[in-house]
Amino acid sequence: MTRTVYLSPPDVGPLEESYLIAALRSGWVAPVGPDLEAFERDVADRVGTRGAVAVSSGTAALHLALLGVGVEPGAVVVVPTLTFVATANAVRYTGARPVFVDCDPRTGNVDVPLLADLLQRLRARGERIAAVVPVDMFGACVDYTSLLPACEDAGVPVVEDAAEALGATHRGRAAGSFGRVGALSFNGNKIMTTSGGGMLVSDDLSLLTRARHLATQAREPAAHYEHRETGYNYRLSNLLAALGRAQLVRLDGMIGRRRQLRDRYAKLFAPVPGVELVGADDAASNCWLTVIRVRPDQSGWRAADLAAHLAARDIETRPVWKPMHRQPAYAGSESLLTGAADDLFAEGLTLPSGSALTERQIGAVLGAIDEFLTVRTGVSPA
């Protein structure tokens, strides 16, 4: 059955259409072109870095970023266990080994004191730690005020996975600008989209030059096709970059609509025992996804109960990411855990959050939640 309300559908309209038509009529349909170059400049300006390289996915951006900071086979890369699998997969692409660390239960972001402890343990036993990859979960930045000094003390570069967080800030500094290099995603469900796509952002122009070279099959500047090393077909197309340029114009408005929806969820759940919004106190989040945590011993119901109720009404929800240390593909991987990610996976639920949702759809979602809570508690919170 086709769901009538999706979790985070693309938000596109007449402006995106006009940019795409202009790109088509310009004749720049091949992979490179003026929209691609302009999109890179626009995103670098937004994030506040010296440069950017647009690629085919956030995963590609992570892979090139890790190569750019020198990650090699046999090294260790520290990754949050609460993340999408792409973060860990990119580490494996380099031949390095991910070591997982647990999250802060309040935000879902990496537990920075636990991370610092893990870095000390790994260094004490002589591991070669090539990078730390913090992930800005659900659109909120990690506590970089604490994380960056911990990584600097350990002598480890930071590759920021900001795939979910474009438009968010931490103490006035933009997501993607922390550490040596950041990776963004423009997948179809993200805060803004290029259908599929991603970007590296950094102040290190030599790293970006190297990434651009590898992303174009490592082709040498010769009239014929000359290749001295293995490269990748990772560049974003000019047409998709045109779509991204239009989306970037509308980014603040899309963030604003997501924030308004989060505020309405917060008001609805405020009087409900045992329910909290994860990271809701971060006013600098881009509100990509609204996540609630349900403590059954206090609420009398489980997150899965609400999910089933909404699914029956064609409203899409999703559990929080299944932790990497629980994934079959990473069974047996080293982890430093507190149980926080496991608890969020068991008790978390992601609610429809997209900026493209209509008022009718939002009303249907809020009404269905109110109906569920009324049946469960006997009192309507609305």
MONOR-V16940 format. One line per field, one symbol per residue. burial: + if it has 9 or more other C-alpha atoms within 8 Angstrom, else -. A space follows every 50 residues. Layout:
# MONOR-V16940
burial->???
This chain:
# MONOR-V16940
burial->----+++++++----++-++--++---++-+++-+++++++++++-+-++ +++++++++++++++++++-++--+++++++++---++-+++-+++++++ +++++-++++++-+++-+++-++---+-++++++++++++++-+--++-+ ++-+-+++++++++++++++---+++++++++++++++++++++-+++++ +++++-++-++++++++++-------+---++-+++++++++++++++-- +--++-+++-++--++-++----++++++-----++++++++++++--+- +++--++-+++--+++++++-++++-+--+--+-++---++++++-++++ +++++++---++--++-+++++++-----++-
